[in-house]
Every structure is written in C-alpha cells, then in structure tokens.
Amino acid sequence: MRKEKSNSNGQDDDPYHVYDYFDVEDFYDDNYDDFWDYEEAED
C-alpha cells in the first residue's frame, strides 16, 4: 500500500520515495533489484 506524497521544493532527495511506503516489505517488493536483501532495503 502506498501513500501519495508530493515534494514541495521540486527536488528529488529521495529517489526511491521511501517515505511513501507504509511497509518495508512493499518497498522491497517494488525495488528488489536495487538491494542485496530485505535487511539492506530496510536500512
């Protein structure tokens, strides 16, 4: 489940939009190619 959040200053300081996710597992599922394992994604 994702929460939509806009960045008011127009800069992309968070390329993964990590704060848009409620659950670490959802974040990892969407970005599993970018991380070695679940714990790295959680960090």
Backbone as CSV, one residue per row, in Angstrom:
resi,resn,N_x,N_y,N_z,CA_x,CA_y,CA_z,C_x,C_y,C_z
1,MET,0.861,-1.177,0.000,0.000,0.000,0.000,0.901,1.232,0.000
2,ARG,0.614,2.149,-0.867,1.418,3.371,-0.962,0.583,4.585,-0.618
3,LYS,1.251,5.547,-0.046,0.624,6.827,0.259,1.238,7.851,-0.687
4,GLU,0.444,8.606,-1.360,0.966,9.620,-2.283,1.419,10.841,-1.495
5,LYS,2.594,11.330,-1.837,3.153,12.488,-1.150,3.907,13.312,-2.175
6,SER,3.644,14.570,-2.238,4.343,15.413,-3.203,5.506,16.126,-2.527
7,ASN,6.534,16.390,-3.303,7.701,17.102,-2.804,7.545,18.565,-3.191
8,SER,7.378,19.423,-2.213,7.032,20.820,-2.473,8.170,21.628,-3.092
9,ASN,9.420,21.238,-2.865,10.515,22.039,-3.396,10.967,21.598,-4.788
10,GLY,10.380,20.545,-5.334,10.678,20.126,-6.691,11.939,19.305,-6.843
11,GLN,12.709,19.135,-5.779,13.911,18.325,-5.840,13.591,16.894,-5.434
12,ASP,14.346,15.965,-6.032,14.120,14.562,-5.708,15.226,14.068,-4.783
13,ASP,15.120,14.401,-3.489,16.104,13.989,-2.495,15.942,12.519,-2.124
14,ASP,14.829,11.920,-2.474,14.524,10.536,-2.147,14.129,9.807,-3.434
15,PRO,15.101,9.299,-4.197,14.786,8.695,-5.489,13.881,7.471,-5.383
16,TYR,13.861,6.793,-4.230,13.004,5.622,-4.051,11.639,5.986,-3.463
17,HIS,11.454,7.210,-3.048,10.204,7.647,-2.401,9.878,6.736,-1.221
18,VAL,10.893,6.470,-0.434,10.780,5.528,0.674,9.700,5.932,1.673
19,TYR,9.504,7.212,1.872,8.506,7.651,2.854,7.076,7.533,2.342
20,ASP,6.918,7.148,1.086,5.588,6.909,0.545,5.070,5.519,0.906
21,TYR,5.913,4.684,1.461,5.544,3.313,1.802,5.204,3.203,3.275
22,PHE,4.171,2.416,3.563,3.787,2.138,4.943,4.524,0.907,5.472
23,ASP,4.944,0.024,4.552,5.512,-1.250,4.940,6.836,-1.487,4.214
24,VAL,7.858,-1.895,4.932,9.168,-2.149,4.345,9.081,-3.247,3.291
25,GLU,8.255,-4.235,3.535,8.112,-5.343,2.580,7.591,-4.851,1.233
26,ASP,6.651,-3.923,1.249,6.143,-3.353,-0.006,7.247,-2.603,-0.739
27,PHE,8.052,-1.854,-0.006,9.171,-1.127,-0.598,10.159,-2.099,-1.231
28,TYR,10.508,-3.147,-0.518,11.448,-4.132,-1.037,10.882,-4.833,-2.270
29,ASP,9.612,-5.193,-2.229,8.983,-5.854,-3.378,9.037,-4.983,-4.625
30,ASP,8.869,-3.695,-4.471,8.901,-2.774,-5.618,10.316,-2.480,-6.099
31,ASN,11.323,-2.677,-5.252,12.701,-2.284,-5.579,13.712,-3.407,-5.334
32,TYR,13.290,-4.661,-5.403,14.170,-5.766,-5.026,15.429,-5.876,-5.877
33,ASP,15.428,-5.368,-7.101,16.620,-5.424,-7.951,17.714,-4.468,-7.481
34,ASP,17.359,-3.503,-6.670,18.305,-2.474,-6.234,18.974,-2.780,-4.890
35,PHE,18.568,-3.853,-4.234,19.086,-4.176,-2.911,19.521,-5.628,-2.832
36,TRP,20.550,-5.875,-2.025,21.085,-7.217,-1.867,20.072,-8.130,-1.176
37,ASP,19.438,-7.616,-0.121,18.462,-8.401,0.606,17.454,-7.489,1.311
38,TYR,16.512,-8.111,1.973,15.445,-7.382,2.658,15.996,-6.435,3.712
39,GLU,17.017,-6.884,4.468,17.582,-6.047,5.524,18.260,-4.792,4.963
40,GLU,18.916,-4.915,3.826,19.529,-3.736,3.218,18.459,-2.738,2.788
41,ALA,17.376,-3.222,2.246,16.280,-2.338,1.847,15.668,-1.661,3.074
42,GLU,15.592,-2.397,4.152,15.020,-1.848,5.380,15.882,-0.724,5.939
43,ASP,17.202,-0.861,5.807,18.112,0.189,6.282,17.914,1.451,5.477
